[in-house]
Every structure is written in structure tokens, then in C-alpha cells.
């Protein structure tokens, strides 16, 4: 394994993820971990993450410097390099911050830079820089950063000022691969079944004799998380599905059938009327999300109380949170701005149960792979992501029963045609949204004045950025024709060509 020591970086998780992608297990440890604790794990290498602090600042996170003397290769990234600078040389504040893409002049194409070109694009984000480092050779520099990469081949200590873990550093994966295999001699033996075993053991160790309650949504994340928890603790898991009325057409029956098969203790709650009533007259997106979030908790708590009476050992709340959820909800940083309140993340705040989130460090592709391993039906695994508030945030503005009905029909046509054409699995997510405006049209010989529906399909890796999907024109035409003909109430269909950023995937 490789360990990643975290100095408060937003992307420490990304480093660990990249290493796992290389087939090597990796774990993130806090900066105050002792060298003895590291040695116990017998890692093949250590990576020091970046971080927002300045090494000389009061209260800046430091690492026990004995880690450099363990005879385990170390790669310092950004702040991690500066910690080496502090020990072996000098770090200075550059006054100007260097942020964004930079051209790296590669001075040697061996070691961690094996296979690189003489010039490579890297991504920088720093204010301080190392200006001197004893015993190290400078192996890369950029126009504004002379010490952009260093190596001490004897002691196997390496440092880069840029971030190899982000996609904008084009040779990033190559550098991490060189470090993991070339330098650390790590073995490619991390796979999904190991991950499954580790997670199951962690859940068992945490839950012990207690029981777990969990709200599951019909989507990939919560289903895989629940299946994993069930594998760990068997029938001590209780799964609740709440139908808030904003799920896709026909979905309730599908979900109920699949879950009854999958879970030993499954409870299905229909609260659709309640949600619709409370949203009457509300058109502000954040307010809609808040109402749905609160009501969801209320309904869930009521069911939870019922279950807790029968099962007094319920002490944990299982959640299907995955890593990008936490990033988008600004959970991973005090400074990141909050874009939307994702109700799956805010859910536990009011509850007294201890939260257990087995997938919190994983990205969607790992979750899918894990789900496949563990026997989650393919129909659930291939499902597009679907927001917690569901179609409520796709009927833009005020929700009425009528508008919701129009949207459900349009959405069902879009999804059906996507599946039929084979395009469904090629896109990350596809949706229809009902705009709160009517436009004029003509049908037969008569004037119509009806709603506009917008189709949106995006390609993405993790929903953090997305591109609009270049769906075939014939498919779009078929969907448009069918919607206008089959959904009384919609007379215009548009296709959304906005990338994220600046647009978000959802409309509210
Ligand atoms: P945005 O619209 O922020 O969406 O680009 C990014 C991804 O998150 C999904 N999404 C949600 N998922 N609860 C969720 O579980 C929510 O409240 C929520 N809001 C948005 C969205 O569908 C997309 O996949």
C-alpha cells in the first residue's frame, strides 16, 4: 500500500484515488500520524499532500520529520514538498500566487519523470515555494518556479510543486505510476474484491452488536451502500424507501420489486400527497429543496421511531454519500462555497443516530464496480444519477400536480427512447425539465399555448464538470415529436447545450 498524509488539501482524496486506480491500495492518514504507526502499516511509499497553510505559519500542520528516515520513499506534493524544503533547505513566500496551468521544463527523464517529454503541462496552485534544498537535484522547473520538482535518488525522497493528481497535469498519472511502481516497487494487487472485504470488515467493526437504519432511494449509491452494510451485518440492517412523489413514472413498482428481493428488512413509505401539499405555492429553488429536505427527515424520523420501538438496538444511520457529494456540499472545506443543498448530505443533522457512510471516499465508477461484485442488479447499477428532491427540482418554479404529470410523461419518453437507441449507457445523466413558461404553437389548425420542456443529457466522469451530450439528431427529433404529440400540455421541446461549469446539471 501507499499512504497519503493529509495536510488539509481538498484533493488529498484524489491522490489516494489515483493510486487506487493504479491498482495499489492507499489510505489517507492525518498529518500528526507517528512514524511508528506508519511503519506498522508497512507501506511501500508515502505521499505528502498539499495544503492551504504556509510551513512557517503558526499552527501550520507538520509531520514528524522522522518519516524521512524510515527508508520508505516519500513524494511531497506542493505543501508536502515545502515541508521537505523546511527540513532540508529554504521556503519563501513568493508574494505572487501561481495558480493554473504551467509549462514544466523536464530536466531528466528517469525516476519519477521516466517517459516524460522535455516539456509538459502541469497544474500549479501555490503561494510559497522552495528556493533551496540540500542533497536534492532539481529535475524540473517552470518559468515562475525554479524548484518545481526535486529528487534525491539516494534517500528516495521526491518532491513536486505542482499537482500530479489533478487532470490538468497531463503527465500526472505517469508520475504517480513511476513513483508507485518504479520507485516504491508497489505491487498491483488492489482490486474491488479487496475493497469489498475491507469495507465489510470496517462496517462490522464499527457497528458491532448494534443495528443500522437506512433510507434508500432506488439509486446506485444508497443501494450499493445498503447492500454492503447488509453483507456486513445481515438482518440487523433496516432499509426504508420514501416515495416523495417526485420519482420517475413507474419507478415505485420497479424499486419495490427490486428491493424486496435484495433486502431482508425493507419498508416502503408512500408520502407523495404530503410533499405535494407542502410545496403548494412555493417557487424558490432553495426553498423547495429545504422543504423537501425537512419533510423527508420528518417522514423518515416518524418511520424511524416506529422501527426503533421494535428494534431498540438501532444506533446507526447508514448513508450512501459518495465523495463528490461531499465536495459539492462544501463538506470537505470550510472555504468552498455552497452551490446547492443536497439533501442526502444534510439528512443526518437532526438525527441522534451515528452516521455510517461506507462509500464516502469513493467515486461513482468504484461504487458501480463494487455493486456489480456484490450482486446489485444491473438495472439499478446502470441507472443515471437522480437528485434527492427528484422531479420536484425539474418542474421549475411552482409545482402543480398537472405540471408534474406533464414532466413525468415527457421524461419517460426521453428515457425510453434513449434506452431503445443504446444512448442511455453512453451518457452520464439525462433528464427533462419543465420550464415555467408557455409558448405559442400550432397543432392541426389550432393555436396552442402550452409549456416548454427542456431535454438535457450530459457526459461526465464525476458530475463535477460536464459536457452536453452530442446525441444523434434523429433521436432528438423522435423524442421531440413524441413528446409534443403524446403529452397534452407541452408544445415545444428544446435541447440544452450548456456545459458545467458554468451551468449545473440540474436546473434548480
Ligand atoms: P448539479 O446540478 O449540481 O448536479 O450539477 C450534480 C449532480 O448531483 C445531482 N444532484 C443531487 N443529488 N441530492 C442528490 O443526491 C440532491 O439534492 C442533488 N442535487 C443535484 C445531480 O443530478 C447531478 O448528478
Boltz pocket constraint, residues with backbone or C-beta under 6 A from the ligand:
constraints:
  - pocket:
      binder: B
      contacts: [[A, 328], [A, 339], [A, 340], [A, 341], [A, 342], [A, 343], [A, 344], [A, 385], [A, 386], [A, 387], [A, 388], [A, 389], [A, 429], [A, 463], [A, 500], [A, 503], [A, 504], [A, 505], [A, 506], [A, 507]]
      max_distance: 6.0
